[in-house]
Amino acid sequence: MVLNQDAIRIMKEKYGIDMSKQYSKLLKDILQCEIYVSIGCDVGYPFLVIKCDYDFNIEDTTDKDESYFINCIEKL
């Protein structure tokens, strides 16, 4: 899965953060951790043993416009 190119561009333009090398990870590639941070998008992790999960609870960004991304970034 490819990260949203609008989000990558906005993070670079507004904050100088280059996310272009980031990618979605498969569950098998995630190390066992005590704390997980997720952005929401109605995604759960039923196969991970999670002691603490901090979820930003952002709704799915599919088909959202630039102002939506900026609003999400500024809230975080």
MDAnalysis code that builds the backbone (N, CA, C; Angstrom):
import MDAnalysis as mda
import numpy as np

u = mda.Universe.empty(228, n_residues=76, atom_resindex=np.repeat(np.arange(76), 3), trajectory=True)
u.add_TopologyAttr("name", ["N", "CA", "C"] * 76)
u.add_TopologyAttr("resid", np.arange(1, 77))
u.add_TopologyAttr("resname", ["MET", "VAL", "LEU", "ASN", "GLN", "ASP", "ALA", "ILE", "ARG", "ILE", "MET", "LYS", "GLU", "LYS", "TYR", "GLY", "ILE", "ASP", "MET", "SER", "LYS", "GLN", "TYR", "SER", "LYS", "LEU", "LEU", "LYS", "ASP", "ILE", "LEU", "GLN", "CYS", "GLU", "ILE", "TYR", "VAL", "SER", "ILE", "GLY", "CYS", "ASP", "VAL", "GLY", "TYR", "PRO", "PHE", "LEU", "VAL", "ILE", "LYS", "CYS", "ASP", "TYR", "ASP", "PHE", "ASN", "ILE", "GLU", "ASP", "THR", "THR", "ASP", "LYS", "ASP", "GLU", "SER", "TYR", "PHE", "ILE", "ASN", "CYS", "ILE", "GLU", "LYS", "LEU"])
u.atoms.positions = np.array([
    [0.843, -1.174, 0.000],
    [0.000, 0.000, 0.000],
    [0.896, 1.248, 0.000],
    [0.572, 2.173, -0.838],
    [1.340, 3.411, -0.965],
    [0.702, 4.487, -0.088],
    [1.531, 5.255, 0.580],
    [1.004, 6.354, 1.391],
    [0.425, 7.433, 0.483],
    [-0.532, 8.153, 1.007],
    [-1.188, 9.206, 0.241],
    [-0.186, 10.288, -0.146],
    [-0.058, 10.539, -1.428],
    [0.926, 11.485, -1.933],
    [0.628, 12.926, -1.506],
    [-0.630, 13.278, -1.323],
    [-0.969, 14.615, -0.827],
    [-0.441, 14.806, 0.592],
    [-0.613, 13.793, 1.433],
    [-0.120, 13.881, 2.814],
    [1.399, 14.010, 2.831],
    [2.080, 13.246, 1.996],
    [3.543, 13.314, 1.925],
    [3.986, 14.707, 1.495],
    [3.349, 15.257, 0.473],
    [3.696, 16.584, -0.037],
    [3.451, 17.671, 1.011],
    [2.296, 17.614, 1.664],
    [1.937, 18.629, 2.656],
    [2.911, 18.600, 3.835],
    [3.280, 17.419, 4.322],
    [4.233, 17.324, 5.428],
    [5.577, 17.919, 5.033],
    [5.998, 17.709, 3.798],
    [7.268, 18.265, 3.322],
    [7.178, 19.784, 3.212],
    [6.084, 20.288, 2.609],
    [5.926, 21.732, 2.408],
    [5.780, 22.491, 3.723],
    [4.933, 21.994, 4.637],
    [4.627, 22.729, 5.863],
    [5.670, 22.550, 6.968],
    [6.268, 21.344, 7.042],
    [7.124, 21.041, 8.182],
    [8.525, 20.561, 7.809],
    [8.807, 20.422, 6.515],
    [10.121, 19.958, 6.086],
    [10.381, 18.499, 6.411],
    [9.319, 17.731, 6.659],
    [9.447, 16.311, 6.995],
    [9.273, 15.493, 5.723],
    [10.308, 14.725, 5.373],
    [10.275, 13.910, 4.167],
    [9.763, 12.511, 4.509],
    [8.531, 12.229, 4.140],
    [7.922, 10.929, 4.405],
    [7.927, 10.036, 3.168],
    [8.638, 10.437, 2.125],
    [8.579, 9.731, 0.850],
    [9.130, 8.314, 0.913],
    [9.946, 8.010, 1.893],
    [10.514, 6.662, 2.024],
    [9.680, 5.764, 2.946],
    [8.617, 6.314, 3.535],
    [7.761, 5.539, 4.428],
    [6.847, 4.616, 3.619],
    [6.410, 3.557, 4.238],
    [5.520, 2.611, 3.570],
    [4.669, 1.892, 4.613],
    [3.556, 1.354, 4.161],
    [2.701, 0.572, 5.053],
    [3.400, -0.733, 5.379],
    [3.267, -1.179, 6.618],
    [3.907, -2.411, 7.048],
    [2.882, -3.523, 7.212],
    [3.307, -4.733, 6.932],
    [2.472, -5.902, 7.178],
    [2.549, -6.260, 8.653],
    [1.517, -6.904, 9.178],
    [1.517, -7.287, 10.591],
    [2.742, -8.121, 10.932],
    [3.183, -8.984, 10.023],
    [4.338, -9.842, 10.304],
    [5.636, -9.040, 10.423],
    [5.630, -7.807, 9.898],
    [6.825, -6.966, 9.932],
    [6.867, -6.009, 11.123],
    [5.821, -6.028, 11.946],
    [5.768, -5.144, 13.109],
    [6.308, -5.896, 14.316],
    [7.288, -5.326, 14.959],
    [7.867, -5.954, 16.137],
    [6.884, -5.938, 17.294],
    [7.036, -6.885, 18.201],
    [6.198, -6.907, 19.399],
    [6.586, -5.718, 20.279],
    [5.639, -4.871, 20.592],
    [5.886, -3.676, 21.388],
    [4.884, -3.595, 22.529],
    [5.171, -2.742, 23.476],
    [4.232, -2.518, 24.559],
    [3.257, -1.400, 24.239],
    [3.662, -0.461, 23.396],
    [2.816, 0.677, 23.034],
    [2.742, 0.778, 21.521],
    [1.549, 0.917, 21.014],
    [1.338, 1.124, 19.588],
    [0.630, 2.454, 19.391],
    [1.014, 3.181, 18.364],
    [0.359, 4.432, 18.022],
    [-0.206, 4.258, 16.627],
    [-1.491, 4.522, 16.486],
    [-2.146, 4.395, 15.182],
    [-2.912, 5.670, 14.887],
    [-3.232, 5.873, 13.609],
    [-3.935, 7.100, 13.253],
    [-5.434, 6.922, 13.188],
    [-5.895, 5.701, 13.257],
    [-7.335, 5.479, 13.220],
    [-7.758, 4.877, 11.905],
    [-8.553, 5.603, 11.158],
    [-9.063, 5.164, 9.850],
    [-9.846, 3.865, 9.955],
    [-10.441, 3.620, 11.104],
    [-11.240, 2.413, 11.331],
    [-10.445, 1.132, 11.122],
    [-9.160, 1.165, 11.478],
    [-8.305, -0.007, 11.347],
    [-8.013, -0.542, 12.734],
    [-8.172, -1.844, 12.898],
    [-7.863, -2.480, 14.170],
    [-6.727, -3.467, 13.990],
    [-6.202, -3.958, 15.085],
    [-5.078, -4.889, 15.051],
    [-5.417, -6.102, 15.908],
    [-6.344, -6.944, 15.456],
    [-6.819, -8.049, 16.284],
    [-5.772, -9.126, 16.543],
    [-4.700, -9.180, 15.756],
    [-3.716, -10.232, 15.911],
    [-2.500, -9.822, 16.743],
    [-2.492, -8.581, 17.216],
    [-1.381, -8.100, 18.030],
    [-1.782, -8.079, 19.494],
    [-0.866, -8.483, 20.348],
    [-1.076, -8.371, 21.791],
    [-0.640, -6.963, 22.165],
    [-1.607, -6.138, 22.522],
    [-1.330, -4.726, 22.759],
    [-1.614, -4.385, 24.212],
    [-0.601, -3.871, 24.898],
    [-0.783, -3.433, 26.270],
    [-1.313, -2.010, 26.323],
    [-0.884, -1.188, 25.362],
    [-1.312, 0.198, 25.313],
    [-1.400, 0.628, 23.854],
    [-2.536, 1.123, 23.440],
    [-2.727, 1.578, 22.060],
    [-3.235, 3.008, 22.097],
    [-2.444, 3.919, 21.577],
    [-2.880, 5.309, 21.482],
    [-3.354, 5.539, 20.058],
    [-4.619, 5.827, 19.894],
    [-5.225, 5.967, 18.573],
    [-5.644, 7.415, 18.367],
    [-5.143, 8.051, 17.295],
    [-5.501, 9.433, 16.994],
    [-6.926, 9.557, 16.469],
    [-7.539, 8.427, 16.088],
    [-8.939, 8.380, 15.677],
    [-9.258, 9.340, 14.518],
    [-8.413, 9.332, 13.512],
    [-8.646, 10.137, 12.308],
    [-9.479, 9.304, 11.346],
    [-10.477, 9.910, 10.736],
    [-11.270, 9.140, 9.785],
    [-10.464, 8.895, 8.517],
    [-10.878, 7.906, 7.750],
    [-10.176, 7.516, 6.530],
    [-9.977, 8.721, 5.623],
    [-8.758, 8.894, 5.134],
    [-8.420, 10.052, 4.315],
    [-8.646, 9.838, 2.818],
    [-9.117, 8.672, 2.442],
    [-9.363, 8.400, 1.030],
    [-10.313, 9.437, 0.448],
    [-9.906, 10.025, -0.664],
    [-10.705, 11.013, -1.398],
    [-10.939, 12.327, -0.642],
    [-10.136, 12.596, 0.380],
    [-10.258, 13.875, 1.098],
    [-9.419, 14.932, 0.389],
    [-9.804, 16.186, 0.538],
    [-9.049, 17.262, -0.114],
    [-7.912, 17.749, 0.784],
    [-7.107, 18.657, 0.241],
    [-5.923, 19.153, 0.927],
    [-6.258, 19.800, 2.270],
    [-7.359, 20.519, 2.341],
    [-7.707, 21.188, 3.596],
    [-7.965, 20.173, 4.712],
    [-8.479, 18.989, 4.364],
    [-8.703, 17.960, 5.366],
    [-7.369, 17.488, 5.958],
    [-6.379, 17.232, 5.080],
    [-5.068, 16.814, 5.553],
    [-4.450, 17.866, 6.462],
    [-4.503, 19.108, 6.032],
    [-3.913, 20.186, 6.827],
    [-4.586, 20.268, 8.188],
    [-5.904, 20.158, 8.222],
    [-6.645, 20.188, 9.482],
    [-6.204, 19.035, 10.398],
    [-6.059, 17.832, 9.854],
    [-5.606, 16.684, 10.648],
    [-4.201, 16.894, 11.193],
    [-3.312, 17.375, 10.343],
    [-1.926, 17.609, 10.749],
    [-1.872, 18.635, 11.870],
    [-2.621, 19.707, 11.742],
    [-2.591, 20.775, 12.745],
    [-3.204, 20.328, 14.070],
    [-4.176, 19.414, 14.040],
    [-4.768, 18.906, 15.275],
    [-3.791, 18.024, 16.039],
    [-2.927, 17.332, 15.321],
    [-1.982, 16.417, 15.974],
    [-0.844, 17.194, 16.545],
])
